[in-house]
Amino acid sequence: MFSRARPPRLSLRSSPTCPSFVRRVSKKSNPWPSAEGASDEQPKTRTWVTTASRISNFLIIPTVLLYAVFYADFGDHEHVFQPPRRWLEAQKASFFSLSPEEQKLAGLEPPSSELSDQSSGANTS
């Protein structure tokens, strides 16, 4: 009976006759044009260079910090690194010396202060 004309189909695809105003989804995350040349032409960073750089950073930075705290010469005046340096000196002194009990076990002479105490006690009695 009555025939109605169909309305034109709207399509999201672009056709040669009508341009598409719909933004196309790109596989690239960056919508800006790439720099000169394709990504295949740009030099690639070698993996061993990157690994060596990271390892050297983890070694060099703590080494420089330890050197600055414990060994660098900042002059004879008191500075912020003096307390850690005193602590290190005390640790080294206690490590490389024997306690009086250890000296007795080793058969070494007791410290000079004990000798003077023993000699003064022997003279008084």
N, CA, C and O atoms as a GROMACS GRO file, in nm:
protein
  500
    1MET      N    1   0.080  -0.117   0.000
    1MET     CA    2   0.000   0.000   0.000
    1MET      C    3   0.085   0.125   0.000
    1MET      O    4   0.129   0.176  -0.103
    2PHE      N    5   0.104   0.168   0.113
    2PHE     CA    6   0.182   0.290   0.118
    2PHE      C    7   0.330   0.255   0.129
    2PHE      O    8   0.368   0.174   0.213
    3SER      N    9   0.408   0.310   0.051
    3SER     CA   10   0.551   0.288   0.061
    3SER      C   11   0.619   0.417   0.110
    3SER      O   12   0.596   0.527   0.060
    4ARG      N   13   0.699   0.396   0.207
    4ARG     CA   14   0.770   0.511   0.262
    4ARG      C   15   0.915   0.506   0.216
    4ARG      O   16   0.974   0.399   0.205
    5ALA      N   17   0.968   0.616   0.191
    5ALA     CA   18   1.108   0.623   0.153
    5ALA      C   19   1.194   0.607   0.279
    5ALA      O   20   1.170   0.670   0.382
    6ARG      N   21   1.290   0.524   0.268
    6ARG     CA   22   1.379   0.502   0.382
    6ARG      C   23   1.475   0.620   0.398
    6ARG      O   24   1.524   0.675   0.300
    7PRO      N   25   1.500   0.658   0.526
    7PRO     CA   26   1.599   0.764   0.544
    7PRO      C   27   1.739   0.710   0.515
    7PRO      O   28   1.761   0.589   0.525
    8PRO      N   29   1.831   0.796   0.479
    8PRO     CA   30   1.966   0.747   0.449
    8PRO      C   31   2.032   0.689   0.575
    8PRO      O   32   2.012   0.740   0.686
    9ARG      N   33   2.109   0.586   0.558
    9ARG     CA   34   2.179   0.522   0.670
    9ARG      C   35   2.296   0.609   0.713
    9ARG      O   36   2.370   0.663   0.630
   10LEU      N   37   2.311   0.623   0.844
   10LEU     CA   38   2.425   0.696   0.895
   10LEU      C   39   2.534   0.594   0.926
   10LEU      O   40   2.512   0.495   0.996
   11SER      N   41   2.647   0.619   0.875
   11SER     CA   42   2.757   0.527   0.894
   11SER      C   43   2.873   0.601   0.959
   11SER      O   44   2.900   0.718   0.929
   12LEU      N   45   2.942   0.532   1.048
   12LEU     CA   46   3.060   0.592   1.111
   12LEU      C   47   3.183   0.578   1.024
   12LEU      O   48   3.284   0.646   1.046
   13ARG      N   49   3.176   0.493   0.929
   13ARG     CA   50   3.289   0.477   0.838
   13ARG      C   51   3.293   0.591   0.738
   13ARG      O   52   3.189   0.644   0.697
   14SER      N   53   3.410   0.628   0.702
   14SER     CA   54   3.420   0.735   0.604
   14SER      C   55   3.402   0.675   0.464
   14SER      O   56   3.444   0.564   0.435
   15SER      N   57   3.340   0.750   0.384
   15SER     CA   58   3.322   0.707   0.246
   15SER      C   59   3.378   0.816   0.156
   15SER      O   60   3.394   0.930   0.199
   16PRO      N   61   3.407   0.781   0.035
   16PRO     CA   62   3.466   0.882  -0.053
   16PRO      C   63   3.372   1.000  -0.078
   16PRO      O   64   3.418   1.109  -0.110
   17THR      N   65   3.245   0.978  -0.065
   17THR     CA   66   3.152   1.087  -0.096
   17THR      C   67   3.128   1.176   0.024
   17THR      O   68   3.110   1.297   0.008
   18CYS      N   69   3.125   1.119   0.146
   18CYS     CA   70   3.104   1.206   0.262
   18CYS      C   71   3.218   1.186   0.361
   18CYS      O   72   3.245   1.073   0.402
   19PRO      N   73   3.285   1.294   0.400
   19PRO     CA   74   3.396   1.281   0.494
   19PRO      C   75   3.345   1.246   0.634
   19PRO      O   76   3.234   1.284   0.672
   20SER      N   77   3.423   1.179   0.706
   20SER     CA   78   3.384   1.138   0.841
   20SER      C   79   3.438   1.239   0.942
   20SER      O   80   3.553   1.281   0.935
   21PHE      N   81   3.352   1.277   1.035
   21PHE     CA   82   3.392   1.369   1.139
   21PHE      C   83   3.417   1.295   1.270
   21PHE      O   84   3.445   1.356   1.373
   22VAL      N   85   3.407   1.166   1.264
   22VAL     CA   86   3.430   1.086   1.383
   22VAL      C   87   3.581   1.064   1.396
   22VAL      O   88   3.649   1.030   1.299
   23ARG      N   89   3.631   1.083   1.516
   23ARG     CA   90   3.774   1.063   1.539
   23ARG      C   91   3.804   0.915   1.534
   23ARG      O   92   3.739   0.834   1.600
   24ARG      N   93   3.901   0.882   1.456
   24ARG     CA   94   3.938   0.742   1.444
   24ARG      C   95   4.023   0.701   1.562
   24ARG      O   96   4.105   0.779   1.610
   25VAL      N   97   4.004   0.581   1.608
   25VAL     CA   98   4.082   0.529   1.718
   25VAL      C   99   4.213   0.478   1.660
   25VAL      O  100   4.216   0.398   1.567
   26SER      N  101   4.318   0.526   1.717
   26SER     CA  102   4.450   0.491   1.668
   26SER      C  103   4.512   0.386   1.758
   26SER      O  104   4.485   0.383   1.878
   27LYS      N  105   4.594   0.300   1.701
   27LYS     CA  106   4.666   0.202   1.780
   27LYS      C  107   4.780   0.268   1.857
   27LYS      O  108   4.824   0.217   1.959
   28LYS      N  109   4.827   0.380   1.808
   28LYS     CA  110   4.933   0.454   1.875
   28LYS      C  111   4.872   0.534   1.990
   28LYS      O  112   4.761   0.588   1.977
   29SER      N  113   4.944   0.542   2.100
   29SER     CA  114   4.893   0.620   2.213
   29SER      C  115   4.919   0.768   2.194
   29SER      O  116   4.852   0.850   2.257
   30ASN      N  117   5.013   0.805   2.110
   30ASN     CA  118   5.047   0.944   2.087
   30ASN      C  119   4.981   0.990   1.957
   30ASN      O  120   5.014   0.939   1.850
   31PRO      N  121   4.889   1.086   1.965
   31PRO     CA  122   4.822   1.129   1.842
   31PRO      C  123   4.906   1.223   1.757
   31PRO      O  124   4.871   1.250   1.642
   32TRP      N  125   5.018   1.274   1.811
   32TRP     CA  126   5.100   1.368   1.736
   32TRP      C  127   5.187   1.293   1.636
   32TRP      O  128   5.222   1.177   1.658
   33PRO      N  129   5.220   1.358   1.528
   33PRO     CA  130   5.305   1.291   1.430
   33PRO      C  131   5.442   1.259   1.489
   33PRO      O  132   5.492   1.332   1.575
   34SER      N  133   5.500   1.151   1.444
   34SER     CA  134   5.629   1.110   1.498
   34SER      C  135   5.740   1.204   1.449
   34SER      O  136   5.722   1.279   1.353
   35ALA      N  137   5.852   1.196   1.517
   35ALA     CA  138   5.967   1.277   1.478
   35ALA      C  139   6.016   1.230   1.343
   35ALA      O  140   5.962   1.136   1.286
   36GLU      N  141   6.118   1.296   1.294
   36GLU     CA  142   6.170   1.262   1.162
   36GLU      C  143   6.204   1.115   1.154
   36GLU      O  144   6.275   1.062   1.240
   37GLY      N  145   6.158   1.051   1.055
   37GLY     CA  146   6.186   0.909   1.035
   37GLY      C  147   6.094   0.822   1.118
   37GLY      O  148   6.037   0.866   1.218
   38ALA      N  149   6.081   0.701   1.076
   38ALA     CA  150   5.997   0.607   1.150
   38ALA      C  151   6.073   0.556   1.272
   38ALA      O  152   6.193   0.578   1.285
   39SER      N  153   6.002   0.487   1.359
   39SER     CA  154   6.066   0.437   1.480
   39SER      C  155   6.168   0.328   1.448
   39SER      O  156   6.260   0.305   1.527
   40ASP      N  157   6.154   0.263   1.334
   40ASP     CA  158   6.250   0.160   1.296
   40ASP      C  159   6.386   0.220   1.260
   40ASP      O  160   6.489   0.154   1.273
   41GLU      N  161   6.385   0.343   1.213
   41GLU     CA  162   6.508   0.407   1.170
   41GLU      C  163   6.586   0.467   1.286
   41GLU      O  164   6.706   0.492   1.273
   42GLN      N  165   6.521   0.492   1.399
   42GLN     CA  166   6.589   0.553   1.513
   42GLN      C  167   6.677   0.449   1.582
   42GLN      O  168   6.641   0.332   1.589
   43PRO      N  169   6.792   0.493   1.633
   43PRO     CA  170   6.881   0.396   1.699
   43PRO      C  171   6.819   0.342   1.827
   43PRO      O  172   6.754   0.415   1.902
   44LYS      N  173   6.838   0.215   1.851
   44LYS     CA  174   6.784   0.151   1.969
   44LYS      C  175   6.893   0.144   2.075
   44LYS      O  176   7.010   0.121   2.043
   45THR      N  177   6.855   0.163   2.200
   45THR     CA  178   6.950   0.153   2.309
   45THR      C  179   6.980   0.006   2.332
   45THR      O  180   6.890  -0.077   2.336
   46ARG      N  181   7.104  -0.024   2.348
   46ARG     CA  182   7.142  -0.163   2.371
   46ARG      C  183   7.110  -0.201   2.514
   46ARG      O  184   7.126  -0.121   2.605
   47THR      N  185   7.066  -0.321   2.533
   47THR     CA  186   7.022  -0.363   2.665
   47THR      C  187   7.139  -0.372   2.763
   47THR      O  188   7.122  -0.341   2.880
   48TRP      N  189   7.256  -0.413   2.718
   48TRP     CA  190   7.368  -0.425   2.811
   48TRP      C  191   7.417  -0.288   2.856
   48TRP      O  192   7.467  -0.274   2.967
   49VAL      N  193   7.403  -0.186   2.772
   49VAL     CA  194   7.443  -0.051   2.810
   49VAL      C  195   7.349   0.001   2.918
   49VAL      O  196   7.394   0.061   3.016
   50THR      N  197   7.221  -0.021   2.901
   50THR     CA  198   7.124   0.023   3.001
   50THR      C  199   7.147  -0.049   3.133
   50THR      O  200   7.144   0.014   3.239
   51THR      N  201   7.169  -0.178   3.128
   51THR     CA  202   7.192  -0.256   3.249
   51THR      C  203   7.320  -0.210   3.319
   51THR      O  204   7.321  -0.194   3.441
   52ALA      N  205   7.425  -0.190   3.244
   52ALA     CA  206   7.552  -0.145   3.302
   52ALA      C  207   7.536  -0.006   3.364
   52ALA      O  208   7.595   0.022   3.468
   53SER      N  209   7.459   0.080   3.301
   53SER     CA  210   7.437   0.214   3.354
   53SER      C  211   7.363   0.209   3.486
   53SER      O  212   7.398   0.280   3.580
   54ARG      N  213   7.262   0.126   3.495
   54ARG     CA  214   7.186   0.116   3.619
   54ARG      C  215   7.270   0.055   3.731
   54ARG      O  216   7.265   0.102   3.845
   55ILE      N  217   7.346  -0.047   3.699
   55ILE     CA  218   7.430  -0.110   3.801
   55ILE      C  219   7.535  -0.011   3.849
   55ILE      O  220   7.562  -0.002   3.969
   56SER      N  221   7.595   0.063   3.757
   56SER     CA  222   7.697   0.160   3.798
   56SER      C  223   7.636   0.270   3.884
   56SER      O  224   7.702   0.319   3.976
   57ASN      N  225   7.513   0.309   3.856
   57ASN     CA  226   7.448   0.409   3.941
   57ASN      C  227   7.429   0.356   4.083
   57ASN      O  228   7.448   0.430   4.180
   58PHE      N  229   7.391   0.230   4.096
   58PHE     CA  230   7.371   0.172   4.228
   58PHE      C  231   7.503   0.152   4.302
   58PHE      O  232   7.503   0.141   4.424
   59LEU      N  233   7.613   0.148   4.232
   59LEU     CA  234   7.743   0.133   4.297
   59LEU      C  235   7.812   0.267   4.321
   59LEU      O  236   7.870   0.288   4.428
   60ILE      N  237   7.807   0.356   4.225
   60ILE     CA  238   7.882   0.481   4.234
   60ILE      C  239   7.823   0.577   4.337
   60ILE      O  240   7.897   0.637   4.414
   61ILE      N  241   7.692   0.592   4.339
   61ILE     CA  242   7.630   0.690   4.428
   61ILE      C  243   7.654   0.655   4.576
   61ILE      O  244   7.697   0.744   4.650
   62PRO      N  245   7.630   0.531   4.622
   62PRO     CA  246   7.662   0.502   4.763
   62PRO      C  247   7.811   0.514   4.794
   62PRO      O  248   7.848   0.554   4.904
   63THR      N  249   7.896   0.480   4.698
   63THR     CA  250   8.040   0.493   4.721
   63THR      C  251   8.080   0.638   4.742
   63THR      O  252   8.159   0.668   4.831
   64VAL      N  253   8.026   0.727   4.663
   64VAL     CA  254   8.057   0.870   4.677
   64VAL      C  255   8.004   0.921   4.811
   64VAL      O  256   8.071   1.000   4.877
   65LEU      N  257   7.884   0.878   4.850
   65LEU     CA  258   7.829   0.922   4.979
   65LEU      C  259   7.914   0.872   5.096
   65LEU      O  260   7.942   0.948   5.188
   66LEU      N  261   7.953   0.745   5.093
   66LEU     CA  262   8.036   0.692   5.200
   66LEU      C  263   8.171   0.763   5.206
   66LEU      O  264   8.222   0.790   5.315
   67TYR      N  265   8.229   0.791   5.092
   67TYR     CA  266   8.356   0.864   5.090
   67TYR      C  267   8.338   1.003   5.151
   67TYR      O  268   8.420   1.047   5.231
   68ALA      N  269   8.231   1.072   5.113
   68ALA     CA  270   8.209   1.207   5.164
   68ALA      C  271   8.187   1.206   5.315
   68ALA      O  272   8.235   1.295   5.384
   69VAL      N  273   8.115   1.107   5.366
   69VAL     CA  274   8.086   1.104   5.509
   69VAL      C  275   8.208   1.064   5.590
   69VAL      O  276   8.238   1.128   5.691
   70PHE      N  277   8.281   0.961   5.548
   70PHE     CA  278   8.384   0.904   5.634
   70PHE      C  279   8.528   0.946   5.599
   70PHE      O  280   8.614   0.937   5.687
   71TYR      N  281   8.558   0.990   5.478
   71TYR     CA  282   8.698   1.011   5.441
   71TYR      C  283   8.732   1.147   5.383
   71TYR      O  284   8.848   1.188   5.392
   72ALA      N  285   8.638   1.219   5.326
   72ALA     CA  286   8.672   1.347   5.262
   72ALA      C  287   8.720   1.447   5.367
   72ALA      O  288   8.669   1.450   5.479
   73ASP      N  289   8.817   1.529   5.330
   73ASP     CA  290   8.875   1.626   5.423
   73ASP      C  291   8.799   1.757   5.412
   73ASP      O  292   8.807   1.827   5.311
   74PHE      N  293   8.726   1.791   5.520
   74PHE     CA  294   8.652   1.917   5.523
   74PHE      C  295   8.720   2.018   5.615
   74PHE      O  296   8.661   2.121   5.648
   75GLY      N  297   8.842   1.992   5.655
   75GLY     CA  298   8.915   2.083   5.742
   75GLY      C  299   8.914   2.031   5.886
   75GLY      O  300   8.855   1.928   5.916
   76ASP      N  301   8.983   2.108   5.974
   76ASP     CA  302   8.997   2.066   6.112
   76ASP      C  303   8.880   2.107   6.200
   76ASP      O  304   8.869   2.061   6.314
   77HIS      N  305   8.793   2.191   6.151
   77HIS     CA  306   8.681   2.238   6.233
   77HIS      C  307   8.571   2.132   6.242
   77HIS      O  308   8.568   2.036   6.164
   78GLU      N  309   8.481   2.150   6.338
   78GLU     CA  310   8.368   2.057   6.358
   78GLU      C  311   8.270   2.074   6.242
   78GLU      O  312   8.233   2.186   6.208
   79HIS      N  313   8.229   1.965   6.183
   79HIS     CA  314   8.131   1.969   6.074
   79HIS      C  315   8.028   1.858   6.095
   79HIS      O  316   8.038   1.780   6.190
   80VAL      N  317   7.933   1.852   6.008
   80VAL     CA  318   7.818   1.762   6.026
   80VAL      C  319   7.858   1.614   6.022
   80VAL      O  320   7.785   1.530   6.074
   81PHE      N  321   7.971   1.582   5.961
   81PHE     CA  322   8.011   1.442   5.950
   81PHE      C  323   8.104   1.397   6.063
   81PHE      O  324   8.149   1.283   6.061
   82GLN      N  325   8.133   1.481   6.159
   82GLN     CA  326   8.220   1.443   6.269
   82GLN      C  327   8.161   1.331   6.356
   82GLN      O  328   8.234   1.238   6.389
   83PRO      N  329   8.032   1.335   6.397
   83PRO     CA  330   7.978   1.225   6.478
   83PRO      C  331   7.987   1.088   6.410
   83PRO      O  332   8.027   0.992   6.475
   84PRO      N  333   7.951   1.075   6.281
   84PRO     CA  334   7.969   0.943   6.219
   84PRO      C  335   8.115   0.901   6.211
   84PRO      O  336   8.145   0.782   6.221
   85ARG      N  337   8.206   0.996   6.194
   85ARG     CA  338   8.349   0.963   6.188
   85ARG      C  339   8.400   0.917   6.324
   85ARG      O  340   8.481   0.824   6.332
   86ARG      N  341   8.352   0.981   6.432
   86ARG     CA  342   8.391   0.937   6.567
   86ARG      C  343   8.338   0.797   6.594
   86ARG      O  344   8.407   0.714   6.653
   87TRP      N  345   8.214   0.771   6.551
   87TRP     CA  346   8.155   0.638   6.569
   87TRP      C  347   8.238   0.533   6.496
   87TRP      O  348   8.264   0.426   6.550
   88LEU      N  349   8.281   0.563   6.373
   88LEU     CA  350   8.362   0.469   6.296
   88LEU      C  351   8.496   0.446   6.364
   88LEU      O  352   8.543   0.332   6.370
   89GLU      N  353   8.558   0.551   6.416
   89GLU     CA  354   8.686   0.534   6.486
   89GLU      C  355   8.669   0.447   6.610
   89GLU      O  356   8.755   0.363   6.639
   90ALA      N  357   8.560   0.465   6.684
   90ALA     CA  358   8.535   0.382   6.802
   90ALA      C  359   8.514   0.236   6.762
   90ALA      O  360   8.561   0.146   6.831
   91GLN      N  361   8.442   0.213   6.653
   91GLN     CA  362   8.419   0.076   6.606
   91GLN      C  363   8.550   0.011   6.563
   91GLN      O  364   8.574  -0.106   6.593
   92LYS      N  365   8.634   0.086   6.494
   92LYS     CA  366   8.763   0.031   6.451
   92LYS      C  367   8.852   0.002   6.571
   92LYS      O  368   8.920  -0.101   6.575
   93ALA      N  369   8.853   0.091   6.669
   93ALA     CA  370   8.936   0.072   6.788
   93ALA      C  371   8.890  -0.050   6.867
   93ALA      O  372   8.972  -0.128   6.916
   94SER      N  373   8.758  -0.067   6.881
   94SER     CA  374   8.709  -0.183   6.956
   94SER      C  375   8.731  -0.313   6.878
   94SER      O  376   8.748  -0.419   6.939
   95PHE      N  377   8.731  -0.306   6.749
   95PHE     CA  378   8.752  -0.427   6.668
   95PHE      C  379   8.897  -0.473   6.674
   95PHE      O  380   8.924  -0.593   6.681
   96PHE      N  381   8.990  -0.378   6.669
   96PHE     CA  382   9.132  -0.413   6.663
   96PHE      C  383   9.200  -0.418   6.800
   96PHE      O  384   9.323  -0.428   6.806
   97SER      N  385   9.125  -0.411   6.908
   97SER     CA  386   9.186  -0.420   7.042
   97SER      C  387   9.120  -0.534   7.120
   97SER      O  388   9.010  -0.579   7.088
   98LEU      N  389   9.190  -0.581   7.222
   98LEU     CA  390   9.140  -0.690   7.305
   98LEU      C  391   9.090  -0.635   7.438
   98LEU      O  392   9.146  -0.540   7.492
   99SER      N  393   8.985  -0.696   7.488
   99SER     CA  394   8.937  -0.660   7.622
   99SER      C  395   9.034  -0.718   7.725
   99SER      O  396   9.114  -0.805   7.690
  100PRO      N  397   9.029  -0.673   7.849
  100PRO     CA  398   9.120  -0.728   7.951
  100PRO      C  399   9.105  -0.880   7.968
  100PRO      O  400   9.204  -0.950   7.990
  101GLU      N  401   8.984  -0.931   7.959
  101GLU     CA  402   8.963  -1.076   7.969
  101GLU      C  403   9.029  -1.149   7.853
  101GLU      O  404   9.089  -1.255   7.871
  102GLU      N  405   9.016  -1.092   7.734
  102GLU     CA  406   9.078  -1.154   7.618
  102GLU      C  407   9.230  -1.148   7.626
  102GLU      O  408   9.299  -1.239   7.581
  103GLN      N  409   9.282  -1.042   7.682
  103GLN     CA  410   9.428  -1.031   7.699
  103GLN      C  411   9.478  -1.136   7.797
  103GLN      O  412   9.584  -1.194   7.776
  104LYS      N  413   9.402  -1.162   7.905
  104LYS     CA  414   9.441  -1.265   8.001
  104LYS      C  415   9.439  -1.402   7.936
  104LYS      O  416   9.528  -1.484   7.958
  105LEU      N  417   9.335  -1.427   7.853
  105LEU     CA  418   9.326  -1.556   7.783
  105LEU      C  419   9.441  -1.573   7.685
  105LEU      O  420   9.492  -1.684   7.667
  106ALA      N  421   9.481  -1.466   7.620
  106ALA     CA  422   9.588  -1.472   7.522
  106ALA      C  423   9.725  -1.474   7.587
  106ALA      O  424   9.824  -1.502   7.519
  107GLY      N  425   9.734  -1.445   7.716
  107GLY     CA  426   9.862  -1.445   7.785
  107GLY      C  427   9.943  -1.321   7.758
  107GLY      O  428  10.065  -1.323   7.769
  108LEU      N  429   9.876  -1.212   7.722
  108LEU     CA  430   9.946  -1.086   7.697
  108LEU      C  431   9.951  -1.004   7.824
  108LEU      O  432   9.880  -1.033   7.921
  109GLU      N  433  10.035  -0.903   7.824
  109GLU     CA  434  10.046  -0.815   7.940
  109GLU      C  435   9.916  -0.738   7.958
  109GLU      O  436   9.856  -0.696   7.859
  110PRO      N  437   9.870  -0.719   8.079
  110PRO     CA  438   9.751  -0.637   8.100
  110PRO      C  439   9.782  -0.491   8.069
  110PRO      O  440   9.899  -0.453   8.062
  111PRO      N  441   9.679  -0.410   8.050
  111PRO     CA  442   9.704  -0.268   8.019
  111PRO      C  443   9.785  -0.201   8.129
  111PRO      O  444   9.786  -0.248   8.242
  112SER      N  445   9.853  -0.092   8.096
  112SER     CA  446   9.944  -0.023   8.189
  112SER      C  447   9.870   0.032   8.311
  112SER      O  448   9.930   0.043   8.418
  113SER      N  449   9.742   0.066   8.299
  113SER     CA  450   9.667   0.119   8.413
  113SER      C  451   9.650   0.012   8.520
  113SER      O  452   9.653   0.043   8.639
  114GLU      N  453   9.631  -0.115   8.480
  114GLU     CA  454   9.619  -0.223   8.577
  114GLU      C  455   9.753  -0.248   8.646
  114GLU      O  456   9.757  -0.281   8.764
  115LEU      N  457   9.863  -0.233   8.572
  115LEU     CA  458   9.996  -0.252   8.631
  115LEU      C  459  10.021  -0.146   8.738
  115LEU      O  460  10.075  -0.177   8.845
  116SER      N  461   9.983  -0.022   8.711
  116SER     CA  462  10.007   0.083   8.809
  116SER      C  463   9.918   0.063   8.931
  116SER      O  464   9.959   0.095   9.043
  117ASP      N  465   9.795   0.011   8.913
  117ASP     CA  466   9.708  -0.017   9.026
  117ASP      C  467   9.763  -0.129   9.110
  117ASP      O  468   9.759  -0.123   9.233
  118GLN      N  469   9.816  -0.233   9.046
  118GLN     CA  470   9.869  -0.347   9.119
  118GLN      C  471   9.997  -0.308   9.194
  118GLN      O  472  10.019  -0.352   9.306
  119SER      N  473  10.080  -0.227   9.132
  119SER     CA  474  10.205  -0.189   9.196
  119SER      C  475  10.179  -0.095   9.313
  119SER      O  476  10.248  -0.104   9.415
  120SER      N  477  10.082  -0.006   9.301
  120SER     CA  478  10.052   0.085   9.412
  120SER      C  479   9.986   0.009   9.526
  120SER      O  480  10.007   0.043   9.643
  121GLY      N  481   9.907  -0.094   9.494
  121GLY     CA  482   9.845  -0.174   9.599
  121GLY      C  483   9.947  -0.260   9.670
  121GLY      O  484   9.934  -0.284   9.790
  122ALA      N  485  10.048  -0.306   9.601
  122ALA     CA  486  10.152  -0.389   9.662
  122ALA      C  487  10.239  -0.306   9.754
  122ALA      O  488  10.286  -0.357   9.856
  123ASN      N  489  10.262  -0.180   9.721
  123ASN     CA  490  10.346  -0.093   9.804
  123ASN      C  491  10.277  -0.056   9.935
  123ASN      O  492  10.344  -0.040  10.037
  124THR      N  493  10.145  -0.041   9.934
  124THR     CA  494  10.073   0.002  10.053
  124THR      C  495  10.055  -0.111  10.152
  124THR      O  496  10.038  -0.084  10.271
  125SER      N  497  10.058  -0.239  10.110
  125SER     CA  498  10.036  -0.345  10.206
  125SER      C  499  10.159  -0.408  10.256
  125SER      O  500  10.153  -0.500  10.338
   0.00000   0.00000   0.00000
